[in-house]
Amino acid sequence: MALTLCICARSATATAQSREQQDQVAREEFVQGREAFNRGQFEEAVGRFEHAYALSQRAQLLYNIGTSYDRLHRWQEAHDAFRRYLAGVPDALDRDEVVRRLALIDDEIERARQTQQNGGRPVIIVRAAPPRVIVRTEPPHPFRTVALGAGGLTLVGVAVTGTMALVSQAFYDGVVRDCQDTGMCATPAVLRDLDVRETFINGLIVATSIGAVITVVALVIDVATSRPAAASARASLAPRVFPWASTGTTPGAAHLGIAGSF
């Protein structure tokens, strides 16, 4: 029994040491593969990455393998490596980017198939762009709100001032007629009433004038601040070009970049 335990322990230790050695070799292969990729030697790079993956079984290496095959325009191998990468790393941060690249690789595979069927004559495949949905959100306009509020109050003030002025004028005309017809001119109470009406009307005139000034100033500020926002919105709708979207025919053209660490 003791001999069996000893043999098992030695076997486990040897296995652990063997794994450490494999990881060390895989790490060295990855580093050399990355250097070869940066030099543009994609054949050597993919061989290094394949060896590192065979030793370590790290799914992240499949991304580097797929990218190397992509640069070599070996579309089917690139397609398979990227598919295995997505399956092995389902929560990859660059998943959407890889899926988009796979769609372009599928086009290349289909082009090669149709070219072969067409007797070697080149075939152009046009992929319809997905519908573009643009959602525009209107930025807040505090000065426009102030202008609308002040303008509304100004209009109300003008209406009230005009009404009060007409009523007061009619009252004053009545007092003048009574004075001419009967010789009984305005009493102190009537004069005070006229003074109150005049003061109220003057106050309304001042208030509406201030409201009109606030309205104009707020509108000017709103127009001045809205122009930069509109220009920024137009700029945000400009098309953008991403390097991974290239479908050039020269090995080494801009596709997915090598990334990651071991």
C-alpha positions as CSV (number, residue, x, y, z in Angstrom):
1,M,0.0,0.0,0.0
2,A,2.8,2.4,0.9
3,L,4.6,1.5,-2.3
4,T,1.6,2.3,-4.3
5,L,1.1,5.7,-2.7
6,C,4.8,6.5,-3.3
7,I,4.5,5.6,-7.0
8,C,1.3,7.7,-7.4
9,A,3.0,10.7,-5.7
10,R,6.0,10.4,-8.0
11,S,3.8,10.1,-11.0
12,A,1.8,13.2,-10.1
13,T,5.0,15.2,-9.5
14,A,6.4,14.1,-12.8
15,T,3.1,15.0,-14.5
16,A,3.2,18.5,-12.9
17,Q,6.8,19.0,-14.0
18,S,5.9,17.9,-17.5
19,R,3.1,20.4,-17.7
20,E,5.3,23.2,-16.5
21,Q,7.9,22.3,-19.1
22,Q,5.2,22.3,-21.8
23,D,3.9,25.6,-20.7
24,Q,7.4,27.0,-20.8
25,V,7.9,25.8,-24.3
26,A,4.5,27.0,-25.4
27,R,5.3,30.4,-23.9
28,E,8.5,30.6,-25.9
29,E,6.7,29.5,-29.1
30,F,4.1,32.2,-28.5
31,V,6.8,34.9,-28.1
32,Q,8.7,33.8,-31.2
33,G,5.4,33.6,-33.1
34,R,4.5,37.1,-32.1
35,E,7.9,38.4,-33.2
36,A,7.6,36.6,-36.5
37,F,4.1,38.1,-37.0
38,N,5.4,41.6,-36.4
39,R,8.2,41.0,-39.0
40,G,5.5,39.9,-41.5
41,Q,6.6,36.3,-41.5
42,F,3.2,34.9,-41.2
43,E,4.0,31.3,-42.2
44,E,6.5,31.0,-39.4
45,A,4.1,32.8,-37.0
46,V,1.2,30.5,-37.6
47,G,3.5,27.4,-37.1
48,R,4.7,28.8,-33.8
49,F,1.2,29.6,-32.6
50,E,-0.1,26.2,-33.7
51,H,2.7,24.5,-31.7
52,A,2.0,26.7,-28.7
53,Y,-1.7,25.8,-28.9
54,A,-1.0,22.1,-29.2
55,L,1.1,22.2,-26.0
56,S,-1.0,24.5,-23.9
57,Q,-4.6,24.2,-25.3
58,R,-5.1,27.8,-24.5
59,A,-8.1,28.9,-26.6
60,Q,-6.9,32.5,-26.8
61,L,-4.1,31.3,-29.1
62,L,-6.7,30.4,-31.7
63,Y,-7.2,34.2,-32.3
64,N,-3.6,34.6,-33.2
65,I,-3.7,31.5,-35.4
66,G,-6.8,32.8,-37.2
67,T,-5.2,36.2,-37.6
68,S,-2.1,34.7,-39.1
69,Y,-4.1,32.6,-41.6
70,D,-6.1,35.7,-42.4
71,R,-2.9,37.6,-43.4
72,L,-1.9,34.6,-45.5
73,H,-5.3,34.7,-47.2
74,R,-5.9,31.1,-46.2
75,W,-9.5,31.8,-45.7
76,Q,-10.8,28.4,-44.6
77,E,-8.1,27.9,-42.0
78,A,-8.7,31.4,-40.7
79,H,-12.5,30.8,-40.6
80,D,-12.0,27.5,-38.6
81,A,-9.6,29.1,-36.1
82,F,-11.8,32.1,-35.4
83,R,-14.9,29.8,-35.0
84,R,-13.0,27.7,-32.5
85,Y,-11.8,30.8,-30.8
86,L,-15.4,32.1,-30.3
87,A,-16.4,28.7,-29.0
88,G,-13.5,28.4,-26.6
89,V,-13.8,32.0,-25.3
90,P,-17.5,32.8,-25.4
91,D,-17.1,35.9,-23.3
92,A,-14.3,37.4,-25.4
93,L,-14.3,41.2,-25.4
94,D,-13.5,41.3,-29.1
95,R,-16.3,38.9,-30.0
96,D,-18.2,41.4,-32.1
97,E,-15.1,42.4,-34.0
98,V,-14.2,38.7,-34.8
99,V,-17.8,38.0,-35.9
100,R,-17.6,41.0,-38.4
101,R,-14.3,39.7,-39.6
102,L,-15.7,36.2,-40.1
103,A,-18.4,37.7,-42.3
104,L,-15.7,39.1,-44.6
105,I,-13.8,35.9,-44.6
106,D,-17.0,34.0,-45.6
107,D,-17.2,36.4,-48.6
108,E,-13.7,35.5,-49.6
109,I,-14.4,31.8,-49.3
110,E,-17.6,32.2,-51.4
111,R,-15.6,34.3,-54.0
112,A,-13.0,31.6,-54.3
113,R,-15.6,28.9,-54.8
114,Q,-17.4,30.9,-57.4
115,T,-14.2,31.8,-59.2
116,Q,-13.3,28.1,-59.4
117,Q,-16.8,27.4,-60.8
118,N,-16.4,30.3,-63.2
119,G,-13.3,28.8,-64.8
120,G,-10.8,30.9,-62.8
121,R,-12.4,34.2,-63.9
122,P,-12.6,36.7,-60.9
123,V,-16.0,37.1,-59.3
124,I,-17.1,40.2,-57.4
125,I,-19.3,39.6,-54.4
126,V,-21.3,42.6,-53.1
127,R,-22.5,42.4,-49.5
128,A,-25.5,44.6,-48.8
129,A,-24.9,47.0,-46.0
130,P,-27.2,46.5,-43.0
131,P,-29.8,49.3,-42.6
132,R,-28.4,52.2,-40.6
133,V,-30.5,53.4,-37.8
134,I,-29.7,56.9,-36.6
135,V,-31.3,58.1,-33.4
136,R,-31.0,61.8,-32.8
137,T,-31.6,63.1,-29.4
138,E,-32.4,66.8,-29.0
139,P,-30.1,68.4,-26.5
140,P,-31.6,70.6,-23.8
141,H,-32.2,74.2,-24.6
142,P,-32.6,76.1,-21.3
143,F,-32.4,79.5,-22.9
144,R,-35.0,78.6,-25.4
145,T,-37.3,77.6,-22.5
146,V,-36.6,80.9,-20.8
147,A,-37.4,82.8,-24.1
148,L,-40.7,80.9,-24.5
149,G,-41.7,81.5,-20.9
150,A,-40.7,85.2,-20.9
151,G,-42.3,85.7,-24.3
152,G,-45.6,84.2,-23.1
153,L,-45.7,86.3,-20.0
154,T,-44.9,89.4,-22.1
155,L,-47.8,88.7,-24.4
156,V,-50.1,88.3,-21.4
157,G,-48.7,91.6,-20.0
158,V,-49.3,93.4,-23.2
159,A,-52.9,92.2,-23.4
160,V,-53.6,93.1,-19.7
161,T,-51.9,96.5,-20.1
162,G,-53.9,97.3,-23.2
163,T,-57.2,96.3,-21.6
164,M,-56.5,98.3,-18.4
165,A,-55.5,101.3,-20.5
166,L,-58.8,101.2,-22.5
167,V,-60.8,100.8,-19.3
168,S,-58.9,103.7,-17.6
169,Q,-59.3,105.9,-20.6
170,A,-63.0,105.3,-20.7
171,F,-63.3,106.0,-17.0
172,Y,-61.3,109.3,-17.4
173,D,-63.5,110.3,-20.4
174,G,-66.6,109.8,-18.3
175,V,-65.2,111.9,-15.5
176,V,-64.4,114.7,-18.0
177,R,-67.9,114.6,-19.5
178,D,-69.5,114.8,-16.0
179,C,-67.4,117.8,-15.2
180,Q,-68.4,119.6,-18.4
181,D,-72.1,118.7,-18.2
182,T,-72.8,119.2,-14.5
183,G,-69.9,121.3,-13.4
184,M,-69.1,118.7,-10.8
185,C,-65.5,117.8,-11.4
186,A,-63.7,114.8,-10.0
187,T,-63.8,114.3,-6.2
188,P,-60.6,113.4,-4.3
189,A,-61.7,109.7,-4.3
190,V,-62.0,109.7,-8.1
191,L,-58.6,111.3,-8.5
192,R,-57.0,108.7,-6.2
193,D,-58.6,106.0,-8.3
194,L,-57.2,107.5,-11.5
195,D,-53.7,107.7,-9.9
196,V,-53.9,104.0,-8.9
197,R,-55.0,103.0,-12.4
198,E,-52.1,105.0,-13.9
199,T,-49.6,103.6,-11.5
200,F,-50.8,100.0,-12.3
201,I,-50.6,100.6,-16.0
202,N,-47.1,102.1,-15.8
203,G,-46.0,99.1,-13.8
204,L,-47.4,96.7,-16.4
205,I,-45.6,98.6,-19.1
206,V,-42.3,98.3,-17.3
207,A,-42.9,94.6,-16.6
208,T,-43.7,93.8,-20.3
209,S,-40.7,95.8,-21.4
210,I,-38.4,93.8,-19.2
211,G,-40.1,90.5,-20.4
212,A,-39.5,91.6,-24.0
213,V,-35.8,92.2,-23.3
214,I,-35.4,88.9,-21.5
215,T,-37.1,87.1,-24.5
216,V,-34.7,88.7,-27.1
217,V,-31.6,88.0,-25.0
218,A,-32.5,84.4,-24.3
219,L,-33.2,83.8,-28.0
220,V,-29.9,85.3,-29.0
221,I,-28.0,83.1,-26.5
222,D,-30.0,80.0,-27.6
223,V,-29.1,80.5,-31.3
224,A,-25.4,81.1,-30.4
225,T,-25.2,78.0,-28.2
226,S,-27.1,75.7,-30.6
227,R,-24.7,76.1,-33.6
228,P,-21.8,74.3,-32.0
229,A,-24.1,71.5,-30.9
230,A,-25.5,71.1,-34.4
231,A,-22.0,71.0,-35.9
232,S,-21.0,68.3,-33.4
233,A,-24.1,66.3,-34.3
234,R,-23.3,66.4,-38.0
235,A,-19.7,65.4,-37.3
236,S,-20.8,62.4,-35.2
237,L,-22.8,61.1,-38.3
238,A,-19.7,61.0,-40.5
239,P,-18.7,57.6,-41.7
240,R,-15.9,55.8,-40.0
241,V,-13.3,53.5,-41.4
242,F,-12.0,50.6,-39.3
243,P,-8.7,48.8,-40.3
244,W,-10.2,45.3,-39.8
245,A,-12.7,46.0,-42.6
246,S,-10.0,45.7,-45.3
247,T,-10.4,43.0,-47.9
248,G,-7.3,43.7,-49.9
249,T,-5.6,41.0,-51.9
250,T,-2.1,41.5,-50.7
251,P,-0.9,39.4,-47.8
252,G,-0.2,41.6,-44.9
253,A,-3.0,44.1,-45.7
254,A,-4.7,45.6,-42.7
255,H,-6.9,43.0,-41.1
256,L,-7.3,42.0,-37.5
257,G,-4.2,42.9,-35.5
258,I,-2.3,40.4,-33.4
259,A,-2.9,40.9,-29.7
260,G,-2.9,39.3,-26.3
261,S,-0.3,37.8,-24.0
262,F,0.6,34.3,-22.9
